[in-house]
Amino acid sequence: MPKRINLPDGQQAVESTKGFFGEFKAFISKGNVMDMAVGIIIGGAFTTIVKSLVSDIISPLLGVVGGMNFDQFSLKFARVTLAYGKFLTAVINFLMMAFVLFLIVKAFNRSGSLIKKEEEVEEEATTKVCPYCKSEIDIEASRCPMCTSQLEEKMAEQ
């Protein structure tokens, strides 16, 4: 007989009596798997964009400025050709892609923090500092619980 299990997000899944497959069913029925799949697909598409930016725009501009093309560099040993220039090009492309990705993530984080700063609402203070012993006390206190001093601002209001 199938057993019902409760998932953390309030949904229920049916666990079969075949332990491993039941756990797999519960894992697949969670929403996190779909989120992960969407993230991987978008990440792949984003990688294509960044790779195109580096290889089609930035690398040719650097080639014009630097005048170097490492793809042609190679060493020959007997019957083997080591194309170390292509390896150097791959390393340089990786570093450029990492730098471009860093700049994009930094821009997104900066724009996100600007939006959050606008959304933050200043909270009202719930405590104040005793002018005599400098301890933190409730804002509505008329006497300090630490040094038992009578607070003047409360007396002035009354």
C-alpha positions as CSV (number, residue, x, y, z in Angstrom):
1,M,0.0,0.0,0.0
2,P,1.5,3.4,-1.0
3,K,2.4,5.8,1.8
4,R,1.8,9.5,1.7
5,I,4.6,11.8,2.8
6,N,4.5,15.5,3.5
7,L,6.9,17.8,1.7
8,P,8.4,20.9,3.3
9,D,6.4,23.2,1.0
10,G,3.1,21.8,2.1
11,Q,2.5,19.4,-0.8
12,Q,2.1,15.7,-0.5
13,A,3.8,12.9,-2.5
14,V,3.1,9.2,-2.6
15,E,6.0,7.0,-1.6
16,S,5.9,3.5,-3.1
17,T,7.0,0.5,-1.1
18,K,10.1,0.4,-3.3
19,G,12.2,2.8,-1.1
20,F,14.7,4.2,-3.6
21,F,12.1,4.9,-6.3
22,G,9.8,6.4,-3.7
23,E,12.5,8.8,-2.6
24,F,13.2,9.6,-6.3
25,K,9.5,10.4,-6.8
26,A,9.4,12.7,-3.8
27,F,12.6,14.5,-5.1
28,I,11.2,15.0,-8.5
29,S,7.8,16.2,-7.2
30,K,9.5,19.1,-5.3
31,G,9.5,22.5,-6.9
32,N,13.3,22.9,-6.5
33,V,14.0,20.5,-9.4
34,M,12.1,22.7,-11.8
35,D,13.8,25.8,-10.5
36,M,17.2,24.1,-11.0
37,A,16.2,23.0,-14.5
38,V,15.2,26.6,-15.5
39,G,18.4,28.0,-14.0
40,I,20.5,25.5,-16.0
41,I,18.7,26.3,-19.3
42,I,19.0,30.1,-18.8
43,G,22.6,29.7,-17.7
44,G,23.4,27.8,-21.0
45,A,21.7,30.6,-23.0
46,F,23.6,33.3,-21.0
47,T,26.9,31.4,-21.6
48,T,26.3,31.6,-25.3
49,I,25.7,35.3,-25.1
50,V,28.9,36.0,-23.1
51,K,31.0,33.6,-25.3
52,S,29.8,35.5,-28.4
53,L,30.6,38.9,-26.8
54,V,34.1,37.7,-26.0
55,S,34.9,35.8,-29.2
56,D,33.1,38.1,-31.7
57,I,33.7,41.5,-30.2
58,I,36.3,41.7,-27.5
59,S,38.9,39.3,-29.0
60,P,39.0,40.9,-32.4
61,L,39.4,44.3,-30.9
62,L,42.3,43.0,-28.8
63,G,43.8,41.4,-31.9
64,V,43.7,44.8,-33.7
65,V,45.3,46.6,-30.8
66,G,47.8,43.8,-29.8
67,G,48.4,42.4,-33.3
68,M,48.9,38.9,-31.9
69,N,47.1,35.7,-32.8
70,F,48.3,32.8,-30.6
71,D,46.4,30.1,-32.6
72,Q,49.3,29.7,-35.0
73,F,51.9,28.9,-32.3
74,S,52.9,25.2,-32.1
75,L,55.7,22.8,-31.4
76,K,56.6,19.7,-33.4
77,F,58.0,16.6,-31.7
78,A,58.6,13.7,-34.1
79,R,55.1,13.0,-35.5
80,V,53.2,15.0,-32.8
81,T,52.2,18.7,-33.0
82,L,51.6,20.5,-29.8
83,A,49.3,23.5,-30.5
84,Y,50.0,25.4,-27.4
85,G,48.9,28.6,-29.0
86,K,45.3,27.3,-29.1
87,F,45.6,26.5,-25.4
88,L,46.9,30.0,-24.7
89,T,43.9,31.4,-26.6
90,A,41.5,29.3,-24.6
91,V,43.0,30.5,-21.4
92,I,42.8,34.1,-22.5
93,N,39.2,33.7,-23.7
94,F,38.3,32.1,-20.3
95,L,39.9,35.0,-18.4
96,M,38.0,37.5,-20.6
97,M,34.7,35.7,-20.2
98,A,35.2,35.6,-16.4
99,F,36.0,39.3,-16.4
100,V,32.9,40.1,-18.5
101,L,30.7,37.9,-16.4
102,F,32.1,39.6,-13.2
103,L,31.2,43.0,-14.6
104,I,27.7,41.9,-15.5
105,V,27.1,40.4,-12.1
106,K,28.5,43.4,-10.4
107,A,26.2,45.7,-12.4
108,F,23.2,43.5,-11.5
109,N,24.1,43.5,-7.8
110,R,24.6,47.3,-7.8
111,S,21.3,47.9,-9.5
112,G,19.6,45.4,-7.1
113,S,21.1,47.1,-4.0
114,L,19.9,50.5,-5.3
115,I,16.4,49.2,-5.5
116,K,16.6,47.6,-2.1
117,K,17.8,50.9,-0.5
118,E,14.7,52.7,-1.9
119,E,12.5,50.0,-0.5
120,E,13.9,50.0,3.0
121,V,11.7,51.9,5.4
122,E,13.3,53.4,8.5
123,E,12.0,51.5,11.5
124,E,11.1,53.3,14.7
125,A,13.5,53.0,17.5
126,T,12.4,50.6,20.3
127,T,15.2,51.4,22.7
128,K,17.2,54.3,23.9
129,V,20.4,54.8,25.9
130,C,20.4,55.8,29.6
131,P,22.2,59.2,29.9
132,Y,23.7,58.1,33.2
133,C,25.0,54.5,32.8
134,K,24.8,54.3,29.0
135,S,22.9,51.0,29.1
136,E,20.3,50.2,26.5
137,I,16.7,50.4,27.8
138,D,13.1,50.4,26.5
139,I,12.1,53.6,24.9
140,E,9.0,54.0,27.1
141,A,10.9,53.5,30.4
142,S,10.8,56.3,32.9
143,R,13.5,54.7,35.1
144,C,16.6,52.9,34.1
145,P,16.5,49.3,35.2
146,M,20.3,49.2,35.5
147,C,21.1,52.3,37.6
148,T,17.6,53.2,38.7
149,S,18.0,56.8,37.6
150,Q,14.9,58.7,36.8
151,L,14.9,59.7,33.2
152,E,14.3,63.5,32.8
153,E,12.6,63.4,29.4
154,K,9.8,61.2,30.7
155,M,9.3,63.5,33.7
156,A,9.1,66.6,31.4
157,E,6.4,65.0,29.4
158,Q,4.2,64.3,32.5
